[in-house]
């Protein structure tokens, strides 16, 4: 059973690493776009708000369904 747990943890690491690569690309493109055209901020900012709202909403909903407070796993004071 422990081997499966290690595989699951590695799978989580892989998904999170892929997500961070995509997020960095989206951040870089957002910054580049706004630096080239300040008016684009009005279109891009709501996309980031929607994304973050979706993420936190998803974590909250999945936590409620599983009876696990997923957001309690994060120490926001340690997030930098």
N, C-alpha and C positions, 0 to 999 in steps of 0.2 A: 504493500500500500504506500510506503514511503516513496518509492520510485515514481509512482503516479503523481504524488504531491509535488515532487521536485520538477517533474515535467510540466505540471500546471503552473507552478511559480515561474518557470522559464517562459511559458507561453504568455503569461501576464506581462513579464518583462519585455518580451518581443512586441506585444501590442502597444505597450506604453512608449517604447522607443520609436515605433513607427508613428505613433500619434505625435510625439514631440518633433519629429522631423517634419511632419505636415504642418504643425502649428508654427514652427519657425519659418517655413516657407511662406505661409499666409501672413505672418507678421512682417517679414521682409518685403513682400509684395505690397502689403497695405502701406507701409512706411514709404516705400519708393513711389507709389502712386500718389500719395498725399503730398510728398515733397515736389512732385512734378505738377500737381494740380490741387491746390488747397480746397477747392470746391468738392473734390471727390470725398473729402472727410464726411460730408453730410450723407453720402451713400454708404460709405464703408463702416462708420461708427455703429449704425444700427445692426449691421451684420455681426459685429463682435458682441454687441449686447445680446442679440438673439442666440448666438452660439453659447455664450456663457450662461444665459438663462436656461437654454436647453440642457446643458451639462449639469448644472446644479439641480434643475427640475428632475432630470433623469436619475441622478444619484438619490434624490429625496424619494422619488416614487419607487425605485427599486429597493431602497432601504426600507420603506414602509411595507412593501410586499414581502420582503424576506425577514422583516423584524430585526434588521441590523442597521444601525445609524452609520452609514458609510462616511458621512461628513465628519463624524466624531473621530475617525481615524487620522484626520489631518490636523496637525497643530499649526494653525494659521500664523502663530507667532514665529514658527520656524521656517515658514515659507518666505523665500527671498527671491 
